[in-house]
């Protein structure tokens, strides 16, 4: 793609399930560094960690990254990303990709894909990605966000519930929606800076609050989200101690990383 873009990685210290998460060690490197280095494989013109914690900022600067101090009161990564974009004085039309700080295995090519998707589709305000479910249990797992799209690849809805949902007909309801045909959302977003500010300044809507999914605010506002089939699927994010232990095992097995 011809346009340049910036990656912003929101990284807050006070995670409820895993306090101090960005600084947790993963095979010799803190999580925030793993995420930064993974994002560094994309074609962004700049990568910045947006944090509310000076300790995190110091670690980022120590390994050679750029850190931006933001408010500790932000309710979401989107709000933190929006503040960082303002502090960085990014142009209104510049593309920003929000890569969550707990994604140590985010493929650079996926970041490029999402940025390119936004750049190439003038009808949308946000771009993101999806992939097929990994197993049938994910269809009913509320921690796995499902989505449906229209013929143009624009999101119709996101939900923690099983969607699409087949109407039960007699005793033939079991597996009427083949789980391999269902898609899960990957939490990466591309926006233009002007729209990112508008989104952050718009109060949460009822759908968003009900589902606990802030991307529903975009649809509620009447705007479109482009959804690309991920060219490369990231490994699981880090939310719990079990996730952290798994990541340590995975990265320990990768020589030289």
C-alpha positions as a Markdown table, in Angstrom:
| # | Residue | x | y | z |
|---|---|---|---|---|
| 1 | Unk | 0.0 | 0.0 | 0.0 |
| 2 | Unk | 1.1 | 3.6 | -0.7 |
| 3 | Unk | 0.1 | 5.1 | 2.6 |
| 4 | Unk | 2.2 | 5.1 | 5.7 |
| 5 | Unk | 0.8 | 4.1 | 9.1 |
| 6 | Unk | 1.6 | 4.1 | 12.8 |
| 7 | Unk | 1.2 | 1.3 | 15.2 |
| 8 | Unk | 0.2 | 2.2 | 18.8 |
| 9 | Unk | 0.4 | -0.5 | 21.5 |
| 10 | Unk | -1.7 | 0.4 | 24.5 |
| 11 | Unk | -0.2 | -1.2 | 27.6 |
| 12 | Unk | -1.7 | -0.5 | 31.1 |
| 13 | Unk | -0.2 | -1.7 | 34.3 |
| 14 | Unk | -3.4 | -2.5 | 36.3 |
| 15 | Unk | -4.8 | -5.6 | 34.6 |
| 16 | Unk | -7.5 | -7.2 | 36.8 |
| 17 | Unk | -6.6 | -10.8 | 36.1 |
| 18 | Unk | -2.8 | -10.3 | 35.7 |
| 19 | Unk | -1.5 | -7.2 | 37.4 |
| 20 | Unk | 1.7 | -5.7 | 35.9 |
| 21 | Unk | 1.0 | -7.8 | 32.8 |
| 22 | Unk | 3.2 | -5.8 | 30.3 |
| 23 | Unk | 6.2 | -6.4 | 32.6 |
| 24 | Unk | 5.7 | -10.2 | 33.1 |
| 25 | Unk | 8.7 | -12.1 | 31.9 |
| 26 | Unk | 8.3 | -14.4 | 28.8 |
| 27 | Unk | 11.5 | -16.5 | 28.3 |
| 28 | Unk | 13.8 | -13.6 | 29.2 |
| 29 | Unk | 11.9 | -10.7 | 27.8 |
| 30 | Unk | 9.0 | -8.7 | 29.2 |
| 31 | Unk | 5.6 | -9.1 | 27.5 |
| 32 | Unk | 5.6 | -5.6 | 26.2 |
| 33 | Unk | 8.9 | -6.2 | 24.4 |
| 34 | Unk | 7.7 | -9.4 | 22.9 |
| 35 | Unk | 4.7 | -7.5 | 21.5 |
| 36 | Unk | 6.8 | -4.6 | 20.3 |
| 37 | Unk | 9.2 | -6.9 | 18.5 |
| 38 | Unk | 6.4 | -8.9 | 16.9 |
| 39 | Unk | 4.7 | -5.7 | 15.7 |
| 40 | Unk | 8.2 | -4.5 | 14.4 |
| 41 | Unk | 7.9 | -7.1 | 11.6 |
| 42 | Unk | 5.2 | -5.0 | 9.9 |
| 43 | Unk | 5.7 | -2.0 | 7.5 |
| 44 | Unk | 4.7 | 0.7 | 9.9 |
| 45 | Unk | 6.6 | 4.0 | 9.8 |
| 46 | Unk | 6.6 | 4.1 | 13.6 |
| 47 | Unk | 5.6 | 1.9 | 16.6 |
| 48 | Unk | 4.8 | 3.5 | 19.9 |
| 49 | Unk | 3.8 | 2.0 | 23.3 |
| 50 | Unk | 1.1 | 4.0 | 25.0 |
| 51 | Unk | 1.2 | 3.4 | 28.7 |
| 52 | Unk | 0.0 | 4.8 | 32.1 |
| 53 | Unk | 3.0 | 3.5 | 34.0 |
| 54 | Unk | 6.5 | 5.0 | 34.1 |
| 55 | Unk | 8.0 | 1.6 | 34.9 |
| 56 | Unk | 6.6 | 0.2 | 31.6 |
| 57 | Unk | 7.8 | 3.3 | 29.8 |
| 58 | Unk | 11.3 | 2.9 | 31.2 |
| 59 | Unk | 11.5 | -0.7 | 30.1 |
| 60 | Unk | 10.3 | 0.2 | 26.6 |
| 61 | Unk | 13.0 | 2.9 | 26.3 |
| 62 | Unk | 15.6 | 0.5 | 27.6 |
| 63 | Unk | 15.1 | -1.9 | 24.8 |
| 64 | Unk | 15.1 | 0.9 | 22.2 |
| 65 | Unk | 11.4 | 1.4 | 21.8 |
| 66 | Unk | 9.3 | 4.6 | 21.9 |
| 67 | Unk | 6.9 | 5.1 | 24.8 |
| 68 | Unk | 4.1 | 7.7 | 25.2 |
| 69 | Unk | 2.8 | 8.5 | 28.7 |
| 70 | Unk | -1.1 | 8.6 | 28.8 |
| 71 | Unk | -3.7 | 9.0 | 31.5 |
| 72 | Unk | -4.4 | 6.2 | 34.0 |
| 73 | Unk | -8.1 | 6.8 | 33.8 |
| 74 | Unk | -8.8 | 5.4 | 30.3 |
| 75 | Unk | -11.6 | 2.8 | 30.3 |
| 76 | Unk | -10.3 | 1.1 | 27.1 |
| 77 | Unk | -7.3 | 0.6 | 24.8 |
| 78 | Unk | -9.1 | 2.7 | 22.2 |
| 79 | Unk | -9.2 | 5.7 | 24.5 |
| 80 | Unk | -5.5 | 5.3 | 25.3 |
| 81 | Unk | -4.7 | 4.9 | 21.6 |
| 82 | Unk | -6.6 | 8.1 | 20.8 |
| 83 | Unk | -4.8 | 10.1 | 23.5 |
| 84 | Unk | -1.4 | 8.8 | 22.2 |
| 85 | Unk | -2.3 | 9.8 | 18.7 |
| 86 | Unk | -3.1 | 13.4 | 19.9 |
| 87 | Unk | 0.2 | 13.6 | 21.9 |
| 88 | Unk | 2.1 | 12.4 | 18.8 |
| 89 | Unk | 0.4 | 15.1 | 16.7 |
| 90 | Unk | -0.6 | 12.6 | 14.0 |
| 91 | Unk | -2.4 | 14.0 | 11.0 |
| 92 | Unk | -6.2 | 13.6 | 10.8 |
| 93 | Unk | -6.1 | 11.3 | 7.8 |
| 94 | Unk | -3.2 | 9.2 | 9.0 |
| 95 | Unk | -3.8 | 5.5 | 9.6 |
| 96 | Unk | -3.3 | 4.2 | 13.1 |
| 97 | Unk | -3.3 | 0.4 | 13.9 |
| 98 | Unk | -4.1 | -0.5 | 17.5 |
| 99 | Unk | -2.2 | -3.7 | 18.5 |
| 100 | Unk | -3.1 | -4.9 | 21.9 |
| 101 | Unk | -0.2 | -4.9 | 24.4 |
| 102 | Unk | -0.8 | -8.6 | 25.4 |
| 103 | Unk | -0.3 | -10.0 | 21.9 |
| 104 | Unk | 3.3 | -11.3 | 21.8 |
| 105 | Unk | 2.7 | -13.3 | 18.7 |
| 106 | Unk | 1.0 | -10.7 | 16.4 |
| 107 | Unk | 2.1 | -11.4 | 12.8 |
| 108 | Unk | 3.6 | -8.3 | 11.1 |
| 109 | Unk | 1.8 | -9.3 | 7.8 |
| 110 | Unk | -1.5 | -9.2 | 9.6 |
| 111 | Unk | -0.9 | -5.7 | 10.8 |
| 112 | Unk | 0.0 | -4.7 | 7.2 |
| 113 | Unk | -3.1 | -6.5 | 6.0 |
| 114 | Unk | -5.5 | -4.6 | 8.3 |
| 115 | Unk | -3.8 | -1.2 | 7.5 |
| 116 | Unk | -4.1 | -1.9 | 3.8 |
| 117 | Unk | -7.7 | -3.0 | 4.1 |
| 118 | Unk | -8.7 | 0.4 | 5.6 |
| 119 | Unk | -6.6 | 2.2 | 3.0 |
| 120 | Unk | -8.3 | 0.4 | 0.1 |
| 121 | Unk | -11.9 | 0.7 | 1.2 |
| 122 | Unk | -13.2 | 4.2 | 1.3 |
| 123 | Unk | -16.7 | 3.1 | 2.5 |
| 124 | Unk | -15.4 | 2.0 | 6.0 |
| 125 | Unk | -14.2 | 3.8 | 9.1 |
| 126 | Unk | -12.5 | 0.8 | 10.8 |
| 127 | Unk | -10.7 | -2.3 | 9.6 |
| 128 | Unk | -10.1 | -5.5 | 11.5 |
| 129 | Unk | -9.6 | -9.2 | 11.0 |
| 130 | Unk | -11.1 | -12.7 | 11.6 |
| 131 | Unk | -10.4 | -16.3 | 11.2 |
| 132 | Unk | -12.3 | -19.6 | 11.5 |
| 133 | Unk | -12.9 | -21.1 | 14.9 |
| 134 | Unk | -10.2 | -23.5 | 16.2 |
| 135 | Unk | -12.6 | -26.0 | 17.7 |
| 136 | Unk | -16.4 | -26.6 | 18.3 |
| 137 | Unk | -16.2 | -25.5 | 21.9 |
| 138 | Unk | -15.3 | -21.9 | 20.8 |
| 139 | Unk | -18.8 | -21.5 | 19.3 |
| 140 | Unk | -20.4 | -21.3 | 22.7 |
| 141 | Unk | -17.5 | -19.8 | 24.6 |
| 142 | Unk | -18.3 | -16.2 | 25.6 |
| 143 | Unk | -14.6 | -15.3 | 25.7 |
| 144 | Unk | -14.4 | -16.0 | 22.0 |
| 145 | Unk | -16.0 | -13.2 | 20.0 |
| 146 | Unk | -17.9 | -14.3 | 16.9 |
| 147 | Unk | -18.9 | -12.1 | 14.0 |
| 148 | Unk | -20.9 | -12.1 | 10.8 |
| 149 | Unk | -20.3 | -10.1 | 7.7 |
| 150 | Unk | -22.2 | -9.0 | 4.6 |
| 151 | Unk | -21.4 | -9.7 | 0.9 |
| 152 | Unk | -18.9 | -6.8 | 0.8 |
| 153 | Unk | -16.9 | -8.1 | 3.8 |
| 154 | Unk | -18.3 | -5.5 | 6.2 |
| 155 | Unk | -19.3 | -6.5 | 9.7 |
| 156 | Unk | -23.0 | -6.9 | 10.4 |
| 157 | Unk | -22.6 | -7.8 | 14.1 |
| 158 | Unk | -20.1 | -9.0 | 16.8 |
| 159 | Unk | -21.2 | -11.1 | 19.8 |
| 160 | Unk | -20.0 | -13.3 | 22.6 |
| 161 | Unk | -23.1 | -15.5 | 21.9 |
| 162 | Unk | -23.1 | -18.2 | 19.2 |
| 163 | Unk | -23.7 | -16.4 | 15.9 |
| 164 | Unk | -25.0 | -17.1 | 13.4 |
| 165 | Unk | -27.7 | -19.1 | 15.3 |
| 166 | Unk | -29.8 | -21.7 | 13.5 |
| 167 | Unk | -33.5 | -21.9 | 14.3 |
| 168 | Unk | -34.2 | -25.3 | 15.9 |
| 169 | Unk | -36.3 | -27.5 | 13.6 |
| 170 | Unk | -37.5 | -30.7 | 15.3 |
| 171 | Unk | -34.6 | -32.9 | 16.4 |
| 172 | Unk | -32.3 | -31.8 | 13.6 |
| 173 | Unk | -30.9 | -28.7 | 15.4 |
| 174 | Unk | -27.6 | -30.2 | 16.5 |
| 175 | Unk | -24.7 | -28.7 | 14.5 |
| 176 | Unk | -27.1 | -27.0 | 12.1 |
| 177 | Unk | -24.4 | -24.3 | 12.0 |
| 178 | Unk | -21.2 | -26.1 | 11.2 |
| 179 | Unk | -18.6 | -24.7 | 13.6 |
| 180 | Unk | -15.9 | -24.6 | 10.9 |
| 181 | Unk | -18.0 | -22.1 | 9.0 |
| 182 | Unk | -18.1 | -19.7 | 12.0 |
| 183 | Unk | -15.5 | -17.0 | 12.4 |
| 184 | Unk | -13.9 | -15.5 | 15.5 |
| 185 | Unk | -12.8 | -11.9 | 15.7 |
| 186 | Unk | -9.1 | -11.0 | 16.1 |
| 187 | Unk | -8.7 | -7.9 | 18.2 |
| 188 | Unk | -6.7 | -5.7 | 15.9 |
| 189 | Unk | -8.0 | -2.4 | 14.6 |
| 190 | Unk | -7.0 | 0.2 | 12.0 |
| 191 | Unk | -8.6 | 3.7 | 12.0 |
| 192 | Unk | -7.8 | 7.1 | 10.6 |
| 193 | Unk | -6.8 | 9.5 | 13.3 |
| 194 | Unk | -9.8 | 11.8 | 12.9 |
| 195 | Unk | -12.3 | 9.0 | 13.2 |
| 196 | Unk | -10.4 | 7.5 | 16.1 |
| 197 | Unk | -10.9 | 10.8 | 18.0 |
| 198 | Unk | -14.6 | 10.8 | 17.2 |
| 199 | Unk | -15.0 | 7.3 | 18.4 |
| 200 | Unk | -13.2 | 7.9 | 21.6 |
| 201 | Unk | -15.3 | 11.0 | 22.3 |
| 202 | Unk | -18.6 | 9.1 | 21.7 |
| 203 | Unk | -20.2 | 7.6 | 24.9 |
| 204 | Unk | -20.6 | 3.8 | 25.0 |
| 205 | Unk | -23.9 | 2.6 | 23.5 |
| 206 | Unk | -26.2 | 0.1 | 25.2 |
| 207 | Unk | -25.2 | -2.8 | 22.8 |
| 208 | Unk | -21.6 | -2.2 | 23.6 |
| 209 | Unk | -22.3 | -2.3 | 27.4 |
| 210 | Unk | -24.5 | -5.4 | 27.1 |
| 211 | Unk | -22.0 | -7.4 | 25.1 |
| 212 | Unk | -18.9 | -5.9 | 26.6 |
| 213 | Unk | -17.6 | -5.2 | 23.0 |
| 214 | Unk | -16.5 | -1.7 | 22.2 |
| 215 | Unk | -16.4 | -2.3 | 18.4 |
| 216 | Unk | -20.2 | -2.4 | 18.5 |
| 217 | Unk | -20.1 | 1.4 | 19.1 |
| 218 | Unk | -18.9 | 1.8 | 15.5 |
| 219 | Unk | -21.9 | -0.1 | 14.1 |
| 220 | Unk | -24.3 | 1.7 | 16.5 |
| 221 | Unk | -23.0 | 5.0 | 15.1 |
| 222 | Unk | -23.9 | 3.8 | 11.6 |
| 223 | Unk | -20.4 | 3.3 | 10.3 |
| 224 | Unk | -18.8 | 0.4 | 8.6 |
| 225 | Unk | -16.1 | -2.0 | 9.7 |
| 226 | Unk | -14.1 | -3.9 | 7.0 |
| 227 | Unk | -13.3 | -7.5 | 8.1 |
| 228 | Unk | -10.4 | -9.3 | 6.4 |
| 229 | Unk | -9.8 | -13.0 | 6.5 |
| 230 | Unk | -6.5 | -13.1 | 8.4 |
| 231 | Unk | -3.5 | -13.9 | 6.2 |
| 232 | Unk | -1.7 | -15.1 | 9.3 |
| 233 | Unk | -3.4 | -15.9 | 12.6 |
| 234 | Unk | -1.7 | -14.7 | 15.8 |
| 235 | Unk | -1.1 | -17.0 | 18.8 |
| 236 | Unk | -3.3 | -16.6 | 21.8 |
| 237 | Unk | -3.1 | -13.4 | 23.8 |
| 238 | Unk | -2.1 | -13.2 | 27.4 |
| 239 | Unk | -5.0 | -12.8 | 29.9 |
| 240 | Unk | -4.3 | -15.3 | 32.7 |
| 241 | Unk | -1.4 | -17.0 | 34.5 |
| 242 | Unk | -2.1 | -20.1 | 32.4 |
| 243 | Unk | -1.7 | -18.0 | 29.2 |
| 244 | Unk | 1.5 | -16.6 | 30.5 |
| 245 | Unk | 2.9 | -20.1 | 31.3 |
| 246 | Unk | 1.9 | -21.3 | 27.8 |
| 247 | Unk | 3.7 | -18.4 | 26.2 |
| 248 | Unk | 6.8 | -19.0 | 28.3 |
| 249 | Unk | 6.9 | -22.6 | 27.0 |
| 250 | Unk | 6.3 | -21.5 | 23.4 |
| 251 | Unk | 8.9 | -18.8 | 23.3 |
| 252 | Unk | 11.4 | -21.0 | 25.3 |
| 253 | Unk | 11.3 | -23.4 | 22.4 |
| 254 | Unk | 12.1 | -20.8 | 19.8 |
| 255 | Unk | 15.9 | -20.5 | 19.5 |
| 256 | Unk | 17.4 | -17.1 | 19.2 |
| 257 | Unk | 14.1 | -15.2 | 19.9 |
